[in-house]
Amino acid sequence: MSDQGKSAEEELSIADRFQRAMFTTARRLGPDLVQQSKLGITANQFFILKYISRTGSCRLAQLAELMEVKPSAITVIIDRLESNKLVVRQPDSTDRRAILVHLTDYGRKALKLVDEIRKEQINKYLSKIEEKELLMFLDTFEKLAKDASGGTDKGSCSAP
């Protein structure tokens, strides 16, 4: 306790508390969400597969912009996904310079499996929160996500 009778937790600013909670949640929950599948799909790969599933196909440049990385970094990720038969590259019929990435049938099945495992893991954690609190939390968290994405759902990976 400090001189004024406040605990260390009470003395943390809202930003500190938010940052600590986000870091702890990501550090503890994150590995559970990708390692449970036994398919070796990383969080970034899952995000990309989910995005491609939602959009049907996309250009490598779109993925690089979405992930805020250089196109060469996306190429490496797509190379790995393609070598694991999760995606396939095809020329864009409207622009000969561009390549489109599509999920394979195996990629759709693998994504479904990983998505189910992720949902189970997330629900395991969320089940510890009462429904009323959870709904308020989700409303607030969705507002934060919308604000963080500039008021759009750019990069949203909602189910197709």
N, C-alpha and C positions, 0 to 999 in steps of 0.2 A: 504494500500500500504506500502511496505517496504521502506527502505532508498534508494534503487536503482530503485524505481519506478515499481517494479514487484508486481503483486497481489499475494495473498496467493496461489491461484490456480497455478500460473506460477512457484512458488517456490517449489511445490511438485515434487518429483522425478517421473520418469516414473513408477517405481514400486509402489509408493504410489498411483498414479492416477489409475493404473490398479487394485490394491487391493481395493481401495475405490469403483470403478465402479463395480467390481465383487461382493463385499459384498452387495452393494446397490441393484444391480440387483437381486441377489439371495434372499435377504430379502424381496424385494417388489414383485417380479414376482413369486417366488417359491410357496407361499401359494395360489396364483391364479391358479396355474397349478394342484394342487391336491384337492382343496376344491370345485371347481366348479362342480365336477361330482356327488356329493351327494351320492357316493358309499362308501366313507370312505377309499379310497385307498391312502396310504401314498406315498411319493416320492420313498422311498426304495422299497415298494411293486410294484409300477409301473415299476421301473427299472427291478426288478426280473421278473415280468410278461412279459415285453417286451423282455428280454433276452430269457426266455423259449419259447416265441412265435417264436423268430428268430431261435433258435436251435432245436425246436421240443420237446426236453426233456433235462434234465441235472441232474447230481448228486448233492446232497447237498454239497459235498466237493467242487465241481466246483463253486457253488454259493458263498460259504464262501471265497474262494480264490478271486473270482471276486470282491466281496464286501469288501475284506480285513478285515474280521471279523472272530471270532471263529465260528466253526460249531454250537455251542449251540445257538448263536445269529440267525443264519439262520434257525435253527429248530423252534425257536419262531415265526419268520416271516412266515415260511411255515405253521406252525400250524394255524396261524390266516387266511392265505389265504385258507387253506383247510377247516377250519370251515365255511368260507364264500362261499364255493363251487366253488372257482376260480381255484384251482389246485387239483390234486390227486397224491398220492404217489403210485408207483408200484415197485416191486422188479426188479432189473436189471438182465436180463436173462444171461448176460455174466459174472456177478460177484455177487454171492449170498449175499455178505456182503454189497453191495451198493443198494441204493434206488434212483430211478429216479423220477423226478417230471415232470408232464405234465399239460398243461392247460386243463380245462374242456371246454365243449361247452359254458357254462355260462361265464367262464373265458375269452374265446376268444371274446364273445360279450361285456363283461364289459370292456376289454382292448380296443376294438375298440371305444367304447363310450368315455372312458377317453382320449384316444389318439386324437379323434376328438376335444374334449373340449380343450385339451392342445394346439393343433395346432391353434384353434381359438384365444386362449389367447395370444399365442406367436405372431401370425400374427397381432393382435391388436397393440402390441408394435412395431413390425418391420415395420408396415405400415407407421410409422412416419418418417422413414428413406428413403431417395431417393434410387432408385434401384441401381445406380452405387456405391454409398457409401455402401449399404447393401452387394453387391457382393464382394467388396473389404474387408469389415469386415468379411464376412463368410469365404473367402479364408484364411485370416490371422488367424481367430479363429480355423479353421480346422487344419491349420499347428501347432498351439499351442497345440491343442488336440492330434494330432498325436505324437508330441514331448513328451507331458506329459505322453502318454501311451507307451513310449519306441519305437515309430515308427511302432506300430501295431494298429489294431483297437480293441484290447482286451477290452472287456467291452462295445464295441459300441452297441448301441441299435437301429440301423437303422431298418427300417421297413422290415419285412420278404419279 
